[in-house]
Amino acid sequence: MPPPSRRRVAALTATALLLASALAGCGDDSQDEDLPTQELSWKDCPAPSRTEGGGDAPSPLPGGDEWQCATLKAPLDWAKPKGDTIGIALIRAKTSGPEDRRIGSLVFNFGGPGGSGVSTLPAFGSDYAKLRTRYDLVSFDPRGVGRSAPVECLNDPQLDAYFEQDGTPDDSAERSELLANTKEFNAACEENSKKMLPHVRTTDAARDMDLMRQVLGDSRLHYFGISYGTELGGVYAHLFPKHVGRAVFDGVVDPTQNSEQGSLGQAQGFQLALDNFAEDCTSQPTDCPVGDTAQDVEDRIAKLLADLDKQPIPGIGQRVLTQTTATNGIAQALYSKDFWEYLTEGLEQAYDGDGRVLMLLSDLMNGRSENGEYSNFVAANISVNCADDKPRYTTAEVERKLPEFRAASPLFGDFLAWSLLTCTDWAVAGAADRPDVSAAGSAPILVVGNTGDPATPYEGARKMAQALGQGVGVELTYKGQGHGAYDSKNKCVQDTVNGYLLTGKVPAAGTVCS
């Protein structure tokens, strides 16, 4: 399983393309007085960098307009706003509508932490065409991510080995090896990125967004946050409640949970998604190729993973599919119902001794491209989580928690419990047990929860709406599957979200879409 992945979001469009190819105001406003008045130099976007995930430059927008990129100058240390600066990479698609109908910029964060907005927004651009009629669509690589002063840890061959390690140790020798691998990773982050590690907290990224708002020329920040982007949006609303414009949170992180509770909730969420996958497969008119009943599907998966723990099978090239990489691949496919067919195919192949599809899914989870290069997604994900989250766990504590995690998910529980060791011996102390998202005085924020969400379980939406405060958080429920709701293409969800962002119409709290 991925490291503390409770705030992760999958770039589903990019996943589909690769699979197809493979298978075929409370804040301190003091700052350098010149930074808010800086002028951005917008130019045609280059191809994504290695740390952003590589690939081709974004294709032209409908109508032939080009995506534009620029770099925002921000303080390295917001406690020393007149000190050293870093560059924050931005991307935008200018509004397709008339200028007199333009509301402003709509800033997206697609999650992670660690996801590159610069490479992700073009992949989803067509999904937001209606929003582009009144907004410039804008996204960015948060500090430490992609092209924005990226955090670097292990090199590519080292990462290949790191992701194949046994993530569910069965004895003292395996526990020692897991701890040694974790320490090696964390030491590499400190050695290669010591300057950045203290300055990648979510509060830092929120302050960057308020600077971005000013430079983009908006009196308020209009915002669309997905997965971890909801936590970032909540922290922004807490720091700058009077600067919040029209905002939507989708695939919502529960801000009342600490890292342990978040990981336990994810175990339950992924188990629910697996149950739903198994039920769906065995309820079809045609035979389910990976099991006769839902329980049989899950029993066969459990046996596959137990067998892989003892003997990996061939994967891609010289790499082998281990228990850990197979579990990663299964988790990746559960992010969206659209990918259940790939999970079925991957399991069929793995039962026949071929691990290619599940390994491809695992590679996508970890930011590995087909040429063997990794983005810095995982390095940034761990760096932000460990800088944010105060708790640090020992092997003895994890062992005490294992029964509870296993009860939550027989398949994913062990992996998510042992992932609590990720921040052990991290070079920077965690900031807090939980993020503060209370935002009295903010404009309404639409909070969208999906009842079948594996990565950010549905209950988190209500907890976020309550934590934002009375009159701020407005909850919308989608009865569906997958991570997030807007990109499910559900008309009710999209009409409600579009109605708020485009016209300011706030739906009734508790509205339900099916």
N, C-alpha and C positions, 0 to 999 in steps of 0.2 A: 504494500500500500504506500501511497505517497506520504511524505512527512506531514505532520499536523495539517491535514488537508481540509479542515472544516471550512475554509474560506476559498477553496479552489473553484475555478470555473473552467470548463472545457471549451475550446474553440471548435464548436461542432461543425461549422462549415468547412474549415480546414481539414478536420478529421475525415469528413465524407470524401473530399477530393483526394486525399492521400490513400484512403482505403480503396476508392474506385480504381486509382492507379495501381495499387499493389495487387488487387484482386482482378483486376483488369487494369458675531460682534463681541463675545466674551473673551476673545483672544487678544493677545498683545499685538497691536497694529504697528509697533515700531519697526522700521526697516529702512534700508537704503532708500532715500527719497527719490533716487533716480530709477529704481527698479519698476515701480508701477507705471512710469511714463516711457519705458523702453518701447521701441518700435520693432515689431517682428518682421523679418525678411522672409516672406513666403515664396517658395520655389517649388517646381515639380518634384515629386518625391522620388528618392533613389530606391533601389531594391533594399529590402530589409537587411540589416546587418546580421552577422552570425548570432550575436546575443539576442536579437529580436526573433530569431528563428530561420533566417535566410529566406530564399525564394526570389520571385520576380517582383519588379516594381508594380504597384497597384494598377490595374487596368482602368482606362478612362471611365468616367461616370456616364450614365445614360444621357445622351445629348452631346457627348464628346468632351465635357469638361474634365480637367485633370484634377486629381487629388493634389493638395498643396501641403508642404511640410515646412516647419520653422523650428527654431530653438529658442526657448525662454530662458533667460538668465535668472537664477534663484540663489539665495544664500546656501552655502554648504551647511552652516549651523545657524538655525533660526534664533538661537540665543545670542549670536554675534552677527546681526543682519548686515553689518557693513564690512564683514570680513570676506573670506574667499567665496567664490561663486561656483556653481555647477550649471550645466546645461540640461534643460528638460525638453525632450523631443516632443513636438506637437504635429498633428495631422488634422486637416479640415477638408470638408466639402462645402463650398459656399452654397447658400440657399438657392433653390431652383425657382423660387417664387419672386414676385415683384418686391422691390426694396421697401416699399411703403407698407408691406404686410409682414416684414421681417420682425420677429420678436427679439432675436439676439443669437447667441451661441448656445447650443445644447451640448454639454460636456459629458462624455461617456467614460466610465471605468468598467471593464468587463470582468474584473475579479483577479483571483490569485490568492494572496498577493504574489506578484511576479509576472503577471500577464502584460504583454506589450499591446497597448492600445493602438499604437501606430501601425502595427501589422494586423491587428484584429479588426478594426473598424472597416477597412475596405472589404474584408471577407463577408461582413454583415450589412454592407452599405445598402443593398437593395431592400433589406427588411425595414429600413427606416426612411424609405422614399417619401412617405406621406409627411413625416416629421420634417424632412428637408424642405418642404414647401414654405415653412415659416422660420426655420432655423438654419444657421451654419452648423453642420455636424462636426464636432471637435472631439478628438481623443488624444491621449498622451502616454508616453512611457513614464510611469512614476519613478521617482528617484531610486537608484539602485537597479533599475530594470532596463533591459534592452539597450537603447542608445543614450539613456540618461544616467551617466556616471555609473555604469553597471557593476554590480558586485560579482566577483569571480572567485571560485573556490577550486575544485579539482579540474584537471584537464580531461579531454574526451575519453582516452583509454581508462583512466582512473574511474570516471563516471560509469563506464560500462561495467566495471567490476563492482562498483558500489551498488548499482541497481540489481545486480544478481545475488547480492548477499542474502543470507538467511534472515528474514525479518521476523521469524517466530522461533527463537532459540528454545531447544528442548532440554539442554543440559548446561552445566557450568561452563564447559569449553565453548559452546556456541554463544552463551551470554557474554563471555569475555571477548569473543571475536566481534560481536555486535557493538559492544562498547568501544573497542579499539577502532573499528571502522568509523563510528560516530565521532570519536575524538580526532581521527585523522582528517575527516571532512571539516570539522569545525576549526582545526588548526590551520588548514589550507585557506579557509575563508579569512581568518585573522591575518595570515601572512600576505595574502594577495589583495585584501580589501580593507585593511585596518582603518584607513582614513574614513571610509564610508559607513562602516558598521554602526557607529553610534548615531547616525543621522538618517536612518531609513524607517523610522517609526511612522505609524499612520498619522500621528499628529503633524509630523513634518510634511507628509504628502498633502494633508488638508490645508496647511498654510501655503503650500505651493499652488493649490487650486484657487485660493483666494487671490493670490498674486496674479494667476492666470486670468481670473475674472476681470481684474482691473485692467490688465494689458489688453484683453479682448474688447474692452470698452463697455462692459455690462455693469449696471448698478446692482444687479442681483445674479447669483449663479443658478442657471437652469441646468438640471443635472439628471442623468440616467445612470444609476449604479446597479450592477448585477453581481450577485454572490458577495465576495469580499468588498466589491464596490459599494454594497449597502452599508457595511461597517465604516468604510471611508466616508461615505456620505453622512452617516450618523455623527461621526466625530466632527466633520465639517460643520454640521448644523449646531452641534454643541458649542464649538468655538466661535462661530459667526452666525448666530440665529437670525440676525437682522439682514443678513446678506443672502438668505435662501430665497430663490425664486420658485419656479415650478420644478418639483423634484419627484422622481419615481425610484423606488427601491424594488428590485425583482430578484427572487432567489435569495431570501433574506437570512443573514446571519443573526443568531440569537445573541444579543449583546449582554444578556444576564448570565451567560455561561463562562466559566474559565476554560482553559485549554483541555483539562480532563473531561469536563462535562460536554464540551463541544465534540471531542473525539468519541465519547460514548454515544452522543446523539447521532453522529455520523454512522456509527456501527449499526444503530437501529434503522437509520435511513437507507443505507445500502442493503441491509437485510430485507427491508420492505420492498425495495426495487427488485431485488433478486426473486422474492416471492411472487411479485407481480409478473416478472418475466416468465417464470416457470408456469404460473397459472395460464398466462396468455399462450405460451407455446403448446401446452397440452390441451387447450380448449379449442384449438383450430380444427376445421373439418378434416384436414390431412393429418397424418401421424406426426407427432413431434420427434424429430430425429435425435434428440438428446435425452429422452426419457419418456416413460409411459404415463407417469403421473407427476404432479408438481413435486411431490416429495422425492420421487425417483430422480427427477432432474437434479435436485439439490444434493441428493446422496451421491450421484455419479460425479458431480463437480467436486464434492468433498473428497471422494476417493482419488480423483485425478490429482488434486493438490497434495494429498498425502503421498501419492506415488512420486510426484515431482520432488517432494522434499527428500526422498531417498535417491531418485535417479532422474535427473533432467532429461529432456528430449531435444532433438535438433530444433533450432529456431531459425534465425536469419544469418546467412553466412557461416562464420565460425562460432557464433554465439549460440548458447543453449537456452531453452525455456526452463526456468527454475520455478519453484513454488511461488516465490515473490513476484517474478515478472508475470506469471500467469494470473495471479490475484490482481495485480495492477491492471492487466488487460481486461479482466472481467469488470473491474470497477469502472474503467474508462467507458466501456460499452453501456453501462447502466446510467450514464449521464443523460441519455436521450432514448426514447422509445424507437426513434428512427434507426438506432444502431443495434437493436436487438437481433436483427437478421445477421449482423456481423458476429455477434456473440455466438449465435447458433452455429454458424459456419466455423468459427474458431474452435469451439468445443468439439464439433465433429472431427475436425482435423487433428486436434490434440489427442482425442481418443484413439486415433490411428497412428499416433507417434509423430505428428507434424505440428510444430509449435509456431509456425510463421505468422498466422493471423493474430493470435493472442500476443505474440511478441511485438507485432506492429502496433497494436493497440496500446501496449505498455510503453513503447517508444514515444507514442504521441502524448501519453500522460506525462512523460518525463522530459519532453522538449527535444527529443533526438530526431534529427533529420535523416533522410535516406543515405546521405553521404557520411554519416557517422559523427557529424558535428552536433553539439548540444547548444540550445539557447541557454540563457542564464536564468530560465524560469525557476528551477529548483533552488539554485543558489539564492536568488532573490526571495523566493517563498520562505525558505528557512530563515534568512536574515531578518526579514520583516517580522515574521511570527515570533522569533526569539527576542527581538528588540521590544516587541509589544508585550509579550506574555511573561509575567513575573514568575509563575511557578516553575520549579526545577524538580525533576523526579529521579529517584534511585531505582536500581533493579529490584530491591526489596519491596518498594512501594508498588511497582508495576506488578510484581508477582501477587501481591495482596489484592490487586484490582482485577486480575485476570478472570475470576469467576463471574464478576458482574459484566465484563465485556463479552465473555463467551455466551452468557445468557442473552445479551442483546443481539449477538450475531455469532452463530457457530462458525460461519465462514470468515467474516471480517474482524471479529472481535480481537483475536490475538494480535493481528497486524496493527490495529489501531491502538491497542494498549501499549505494545512495545514502542510505537512511534512517539510515545510521551518522553522517551529518552533523547529525542532529537536535540533539545536545547541544553542537555547536560553539558557542563563545561564550556558553554558559549562565552565568548569574550566580553560581551556587553550584557549588563543586567537588564532584565525585563522591566517594562515601565509600570505595569499594573496587572491586577488579576483579571479585570474586565474593562472594556472601553466605556467611557462615559458618553452617552448620546442624548442626554436630556437637553431639550432645545426649546425652552419656554420663549415665546415671542416669535418663533419661526412661522413662516407661511406653511400651509398644509403640505404634507409629504405623503404621496400615495405609496402604500406598502403592499406588495403583491406576494401572496404565499401560494405554493403549489402543494396540494395534498399528497402527491407522489414523489416529491423531491428527495433524492437520496443524499445529496451533498449538504444542503441546508434545509433540514426537516421543517415541515409546515409550521410547527408550533413556534418557530423563531419569528415568523411574521407578526404574530400577535404580541409576542414579547417586545419586539422592536417598536411596534405602534404604541404600546403602553409606555415604554421607556422614553420615547421621544416627548411624550407629554400630552395632556388633554388638549384637544383642538389642533394638534400637530399631526400625529400619525393617523392615517385613514386606511383601514385594512380592506383589501380586495382579495377574495379567495378564488383560486382556479382549481377545479377538481380534475386533475390530469396526471400525467407521468412526466418524468424527466426533470432536469435542473433548470429552474426558471419557468416563466409562463409566457412572456411576450413573444418569444421566438418559437413557441408551439404553433403559431399561426391561428390560435383560437380567436375567432372574430369578436366575441364578447370582450375578451381581455384587451385585444388591440384597440377596439373602439373606445373602451373606457380609458385606457392609458392615453390614446391619441386625443380624446376629448379633453382631458385635463391639460396635457402639454400644449395643445393647439388653441384651445379656447378658454382655459382656466376653469372648466366645469369640474367641480369636485364631486365624485360619486358619493352616494350614501355609504357611511361606514358599515361594513359587514356585507357588502354586495358580493354575490357568488356567481361565478361563471362556470359552466360545465362543458 
